[in-house]
């Protein structure tokens, strides 16, 4: 992938919003020579889509300001040598240089290794990316890669595995009746079959009469008795210090697929904050801070597409739901299969079921409110992006490590604790400085500088007037620009571009 200046600006702004690197992008200052990042190169080589390291950017206190690379040739040669000598097998690195703020930024994309060559190792240890760091792979994760290599050309049908010792009596009778009715309605070839035939033909029951793993998970009265790892754990994470509680509302969720989805969505809704939103008629609605349709979609995907192999169910790997001060994240064992992150995030139709039998069963199931568990059209993730964008929230983040999938919904942007100041203006009296819909910590200083200026200011003039870094200025200008409070004359990244209040 070739980056543009806009791509680089967008990536840095995203990291400023999150105040850190991401799973797919690492930032390095690189002003003191070639940084030692062999473990990062190794981790990106083991990721399904590889990863990118941006050199010449200082993360600082979340500013991500451009400092430039002093010796491009030395950096590229050093990284190529590091990949060849420290990482086994060595990944391919593609380099690109972009000028930003009149400074060279080097972008290195580490290509993923073919599945048959994974995992890459450094000093005998394999690494993966998690959040904004590299971590040594656990033995069960390496075994998951081994299984994936062995079955690269064929899909292992874990969801067809019979639940030994269980019978049709372990299924929920009401759920089975509703499911059979939905099958008859949607499939004319099964319309005249009796219930037992439909349960067998749709892989709810195995030929032996035992429920399949898919059937027990979707329709069982208590599937967690046979498979404890099908329990889902949710908790609110607190920013407590030493001796302070770290979680509240910790809860385990059990039951069949429709009950899990209903109960989890109710838990999330009850723990989210509420915000006020004005309707077109001027009346106010109180709504959850995150769009619940997006939450529901991500929960359903995690439940239906989680890995059901022995290296996850057999080792107790569960779906985890956590609400932190910054985001809601849903983490499930297993990665994507048959589709890439780029495909499911694109506008094109992208659909691939990790558990094909479970997926087909889930299409015919509904929650008590009458909504489908999963639509089966492959467009749900795009709806997640649309609904969060409509709320003005940061873009959701999807992370696929090949052995784990994580979805993050970002909560409302940080709001400044400082009120908008009133700046004296000798020619116009007291002038109230405006503020955006989501003011950040430094926004008031920048808008005050623009309000008292006699003419539009360049980005460097704003830096001089406020004493902030260029990264802090760019970050704080994002929302005022989006709200139309500030007008940008020119294009971002050009020295001649100027800013003024509307």
FENFENGI-V159268 format. One record per backbone hydrogen bond with DSSP energy under -0.5 kcal/mol. CO is the residue of the C=O (numbers start at 1). NH is the residue of the N-H. If there is no record, write none. Layout:
<<CO & NH> <CO & NH>>
This chain:
<<4 & 8> <5 & 9> <6 & 10> <7 & 11> <8 & 12> <9 & 13> <10 & 14> <11 & 15> <12 & 16> <13 & 17> <14 & 18> <15 & 19> <15 & 20> <24 & 52> <25 & 22> <26 & 54> <28 & 56> <28 & 57> <33 & 35> <35 & 37> <37 & 41> <38 & 42> <39 & 43> <40 & 44> <41 & 45> <42 & 46> <43 & 47> <44 & 47> <45 & 113> <47 & 50> <51 & 110> <52 & 26> <53 & 55> <53 & 108> <54 & 28> <55 & 106> <56 & 67> <56 & 68> <57 & 59> <58 & 65> <59 & 62> <59 & 63> <59 & 64> <65 & 58> <68 & 70> <71 & 75> <72 & 76> <73 & 77> <74 & 78> <75 & 79> <76 & 80> <77 & 81> <78 & 82> <79 & 83> <80 & 84> <81 & 85> <82 & 86> <82 & 87> <83 & 87> <86 & 123> <88 & 121> <92 & 111> <94 & 109> <96 & 107> <98 & 100> <98 & 105> <100 & 103> <103 & 100> <104 & 69> <105 & 98> <105 & 107> <106 & 55> <106 & 108> <107 & 96> <107 & 109> <108 & 53> <108 & 110> <109 & 94> <109 & 111> <110 & 51> <114 & 117> <114 & 118> <115 & 118> <120 & 127> <121 & 88> <122 & 125> <125 & 122> <126 & 137> <128 & 135> <130 & 133> <133 & 130> <135 & 128> <138 & 141> <138 & 142> <139 & 143> <140 & 144> <141 & 145> <142 & 146> <143 & 147> <144 & 148> <145 & 149> <146 & 150> <147 & 151> <149 & 152> <151 & 154> <154 & 156> <156 & 158> <157 & 160> <158 & 161> <159 & 214> <161 & 213> <162 & 164> <163 & 166> <167 & 170> <168 & 171> <170 & 221> <170 & 222> <171 & 173> <172 & 176> <173 & 177> <174 & 178> <175 & 179> <176 & 180> <177 & 181> <178 & 182> <179 & 183> <180 & 184> <181 & 185> <182 & 186> <183 & 187> <187 & 190> <188 & 191> <190 & 193> <194 & 198> <195 & 199> <196 & 200> <197 & 201> <198 & 202> <199 & 204> <199 & 205> <200 & 203> <204 & 212> <206 & 209> <210 & 206> <211 & 163> <212 & 216> <213 & 217> <214 & 218> <215 & 219> <216 & 220> <217 & 257> <218 & 258> <219 & 172> <222 & 225> <223 & 226> <223 & 227> <227 & 230> <228 & 231> <231 & 319> <232 & 253> <233 & 321> <234 & 251> <235 & 237> <235 & 323> <236 & 248> <238 & 240> <241 & 244> <246 & 238> <248 & 236> <251 & 234> <253 & 232> <256 & 260> <257 & 261> <258 & 262> <259 & 263> <260 & 264> <261 & 265> <262 & 266> <263 & 267> <264 & 268> <265 & 269> <266 & 270> <267 & 271> <268 & 271> <268 & 272> <273 & 289> <275 & 287> <277 & 285> <279 & 282> <283 & 279> <285 & 277> <285 & 287> <287 & 275> <291 & 294> <291 & 295> <292 & 296> <293 & 297> <294 & 298> <295 & 299> <296 & 300> <297 & 301> <298 & 302> <299 & 303> <300 & 304> <301 & 305> <302 & 306> <309 & 312> <309 & 313> <309 & 314> <310 & 314> <312 & 317> <313 & 316> <316 & 318> <319 & 233> <320 & 331> <321 & 235> <322 & 324> <322 & 329> <323 & 237> <326 & 411> <327 & 324> <327 & 329> <328 & 409> <329 & 322> <330 & 407> <331 & 320> <332 & 405> <333 & 307> <340 & 344> <341 & 345> <342 & 346> <343 & 346> <352 & 354> <354 & 356> <355 & 359> <356 & 360> <357 & 361> <358 & 362> <359 & 363> <361 & 364> <362 & 365> <362 & 373> <362 & 374> <365 & 373> <367 & 370> <371 & 367> <378 & 350> <379 & 383> <380 & 384> <381 & 385> <382 & 386> <383 & 387> <384 & 388> <385 & 389> <386 & 390> <387 & 391> <388 & 393> <389 & 392> <397 & 408> <399 & 401> <399 & 406> <402 & 335> <403 & 334> <404 & 401> <405 & 332> <406 & 399> <407 & 330> <408 & 397> <408 & 410> <409 & 328> <421 & 423> <421 & 433> <423 & 431> <425 & 429> <429 & 425> <431 & 423> <431 & 433> <436 & 439> <439 & 416> <440 & 443> <442 & 446> <443 & 447> <444 & 448> <445 & 449> <446 & 450> <447 & 451> <448 & 452> <449 & 453> <457 & 499> <458 & 462> <459 & 463> <460 & 464> <461 & 465> <462 & 466> <463 & 467> <469 & 473> <470 & 474> <471 & 475> <472 & 476> <473 & 477> <474 & 478> <475 & 478> <476 & 480> <477 & 481> <478 & 482> <479 & 483> <480 & 484> <480 & 485> <480 & 486> <481 & 484> <485 & 502> <487 & 489> <487 & 500> <488 & 490> <489 & 498> <491 & 494> <493 & 101> <494 & 497> <497 & 459> <498 & 489> <499 & 457> <500 & 487>>
